[in-house]
Amino acid sequence: MEPIEINAGAWYLRALRADERIDDRPALQEGGITDPEYVPRRNAQWADESNFSWAVCDPVTAELVAEIVVTPESGGSARISGWSRPGHGAALEAGLDAVHRFVEGALGLRPEPGGRAN
C-alpha cells in the first residue's frame, strides 16, 4: 500500500520523510529515535502492510511534532501507538483520533482498546 495522507483538522499526517525537501530525522531524534534506517524501514512497512506510520505535522512548516504507528494484529484488530515532542500532546491526540477513524473505515480493522499514546 502507498502511504496515505490524513487531514486531522489543524494538523496533517503524512509518511515519514528524509529527503532533500523534508528531513524528519532531527525531530525523530528529539523523540529518542536515532536509528539511521528508521525512516526507510517505516516506508518499507507501508509497502508490505506490516505497519503504517504517520508524521503528525504542522501544516505551515511541515515539521514533525508527533508520530503515530498502526500495527495490524491477527483477528482483524490493530494496535495504535504514538509519541509527541514536548508541548505537542494536543497534536498527537488529534492525530490519534483521525488515525482511529482511518483504521476502522479504510483498513477495516478494530483498534485495540487502550491503544493510545505511549
Backbone hydrogen bonds in HBPLUS format (Angstrom, degrees):
<---DONOR---> <-ACCEPTOR-->    atom                        ^
c    i                          cat <-CA-CA->   ^        H-A-AA   ^      H-
h    n   atom  resd res      DA  || num        DHA   H-A  angle D-A-AA Bond
n    s   type  num  typ     dist DA aas  dist angle  dist       angle   num
A0006-ILE N   A0013-LEU O   2.96 MM   7  4.97 153.6  2.03 131.2 139.3     1
A0013-LEU N   A0006-ILE O   2.80 MM   7  4.97 167.5  1.81 158.4 161.1     2
A0008-ALA N   A0011-TRP O   2.85 MM   3  5.06 156.2  1.90 152.6 153.6     3
A0011-TRP N   A0008-ALA O   3.48 MM   3  5.06 166.5  2.50  99.5 102.9     4
A0012-TYR N   A0057-CYS O   3.26 MM  45  5.41 165.6  2.28 143.3 147.6     5
A0057-CYS N   A0012-TYR O   2.81 MM  45  5.41 168.4  1.82 160.3 164.4     6
A0014-ARG N   A0055-ALA O   3.11 MM  41  5.36 153.2  2.18 139.4 146.6     7
A0055-ALA N   A0014-ARG O   2.65 MM  41  5.36 166.9  1.66 165.9 169.6     8
A0024-ASP N   A0017-ARG O   2.79 MM   7  5.65 172.8  1.80 154.2 154.7     9
A0019-ASP N   A0022-ILE O   2.85 MM   3  5.53 170.6  1.85 149.7 150.2    10
A0028-LEU N   A0024-ASP O   2.91 MM   4  6.13 156.9  1.97 157.4 165.0    11
A0029-GLN N   A0025-ARG O   2.93 MM   4  6.10 151.5  2.01 149.0 155.9    12
A0030-GLU N   A0026-PRO O   3.29 MM   4  6.65 143.4  2.43 137.9 146.3    13
A0030-GLU N   A0027-ALA O   3.13 MM   3  5.15 123.4  2.46  94.6 108.5    14
A0031-GLY N   A0028-LEU O   2.88 MM   3  5.03 133.8  2.09 100.0 113.8    15
A0033-ILE N   A0028-LEU O   2.96 MM   5  5.19 161.9  2.00 141.1 135.4    16
A0032-GLY N   A0029-GLN O   2.89 MM   3  4.88 159.5  1.93 107.0 111.0    17
A0038-TYR N   A0035-ASP O   3.10 MM   3  5.35 167.2  2.12 116.9 119.0    18
A0041-ARG N   A0037-GLU O   2.93 MM   4  5.96 156.7  1.98 152.0 159.3    19
A0042-ARG N   A0038-TYR O   2.92 MM   4  6.15 161.0  1.95 153.4 158.5    20
A0043-ASN N   A0039-VAL O   3.05 MM   4  6.29 158.1  2.10 154.1 159.8    21
A0044-ALA N   A0040-PRO O   2.93 MM   4  6.16 153.2  2.00 146.3 153.8    22
A0045-GLN N   A0041-ARG O   2.93 MM   4  6.19 145.5  2.06 147.5 157.0    23
A0046-TRP N   A0043-ASN O   3.21 MM   3  5.29 131.9  2.46  96.2 108.2    24
A0047-ALA N   A0043-ASN O   3.44 MM   4  6.84 156.3  2.50 142.4 147.2    25
A0048-ASP N   A0044-ALA O   3.04 MM   4  6.47 152.3  2.12 150.2 157.6    26
A0049-GLU N   A0045-GLN O   2.80 MM   4  5.55 111.1  2.28 132.5 147.8    27
A0050-SER N   A0045-GLN O   3.15 MM   5  5.25 133.5  2.37 137.5 146.1    28
A0049-GLU N   A0046-TRP O   3.19 MM   3  4.88 147.5  2.30  94.8 104.4    29
A0052-PHE N   A0070-VAL O   2.85 MM  18  5.01 154.3  1.92 143.4 151.4    30
A0070-VAL N   A0052-PHE O   2.67 MM  18  5.01 160.3  1.71 155.0 161.9    31
A0054-TRP N   A0068-ILE O   2.80 MM  14  5.22 152.0  1.88 150.9 159.0    32
A0068-ILE N   A0054-TRP O   2.96 MM  14  5.22 156.4  2.01 145.7 152.9    33
A0056-VAL N   A0066-ALA O   2.79 MM  10  4.95 170.9  1.80 136.9 139.6    34
A0065-VAL N   A0056-VAL O   2.80 MM   9  5.80 175.5  1.81 175.4 173.9    35
A0058-ASP N   A0063-GLU O   3.08 MM   5  5.47 153.5  2.15 144.1 149.1    36
A0062-ALA N   A0058-ASP O   2.81 MM   4  5.06 143.3  1.95 144.5 152.3    37
A0085-ARG N   A0065-VAL O   2.88 MM  20  5.53 172.4  1.89 154.5 154.1    38
A0067-GLU N   A0083-TRP O   2.94 MM  16  5.63 156.5  2.00 157.5 163.6    39
A0083-TRP N   A0067-GLU O   3.05 MM  16  5.63 147.4  2.16 150.1 159.9    40
A0069-VAL N   A0081-SER O   2.84 MM  12  5.40 164.1  1.87 150.9 155.4    41
A0081-SER N   A0069-VAL O   2.95 MM  12  5.40 162.1  1.98 155.0 161.0    42
A0071-THR N   A0079-ARG O   2.80 MM   8  5.09 163.9  1.82 152.6 158.3    43
A0079-ARG N   A0071-THR O   2.89 MM   8  5.09 165.4  1.91 145.8 144.3    44
A0073-GLU N   A0077-SER O   2.78 MM   4  5.22 171.5  1.79 145.1 142.1    45
A0110-ARG N   A0076-GLY O   2.86 MM  34  6.26 158.7  1.91 143.9 150.5    46
A0078-ALA N   A0110-ARG O   2.83 MM  32  5.89 138.0  2.01 146.3 141.1    47
A0112-GLU N   A0078-ALA O   2.84 MM  34  5.78 157.9  1.89 162.0 157.4    48
A0118-ASN N   A0082-GLY O   2.86 MM  36  5.82 165.4  1.88 158.0 159.5    49
A0088-HIS N   A0085-ARG O   3.08 MM   3  5.69 144.4  2.21 152.1 150.5    50
A0092-LEU N   A0088-HIS O   3.20 MM   4  6.59 157.3  2.26 149.6 155.7    51
A0093-GLU N   A0089-GLY O   2.97 MM   4  6.27 162.4  2.01 151.1 155.4    52
A0094-ALA N   A0090-ALA O   2.99 MM   4  6.17 162.1  2.02 148.1 152.7    53
A0095-GLY N   A0091-ALA O   2.92 MM   4  6.08 158.8  1.96 147.8 154.2    54
A0096-LEU N   A0092-LEU O   2.78 MM   4  6.01 158.0  1.83 154.7 161.0    55
A0097-ASP N   A0093-GLU O   3.02 MM   4  6.24 159.0  2.07 148.3 153.0    56
A0098-ALA N   A0094-ALA O   3.18 MM   4  6.46 161.5  2.21 146.8 151.1    57
A0099-VAL N   A0095-GLY O   2.86 MM   4  6.09 159.0  1.91 153.5 159.9    58
A0100-HIS N   A0096-LEU O   2.85 MM   4  6.01 157.5  1.90 151.2 156.9    59
A0101-ARG N   A0097-ASP O   3.21 MM   4  6.52 158.2  2.26 145.4 150.3    60
A0102-PHE N   A0098-ALA O   3.00 MM   4  6.30 154.5  2.07 145.4 152.9    61
A0103-VAL N   A0099-VAL O   2.80 MM   4  5.99 165.1  1.82 158.9 162.0    62
A0104-GLU N   A0100-HIS O   3.09 MM   4  6.31 161.5  2.13 149.0 153.4    63
A0105-GLY N   A0101-ARG O   2.81 MM   4  5.84 170.1  1.82 154.8 158.0    64
A0106-ALA N   A0102-PHE O   2.79 MM   4  5.19 143.9  1.92 133.2 145.1    65
A0107-LEU N   A0102-PHE O   3.23 MM   5  6.70 152.0  2.32 153.1 158.8    66
A0109-LEU N   A0103-VAL O   2.96 MM   6  5.58 166.2  1.98 149.9 146.0    67
A0115-GLY N   A0112-GLU O   3.13 MM   3  5.52 152.9  2.20 137.0 135.2    68
A0116-ARG N   A0114-GLY O   2.82 MM   2  5.60 137.5  2.00 105.9  93.4    69
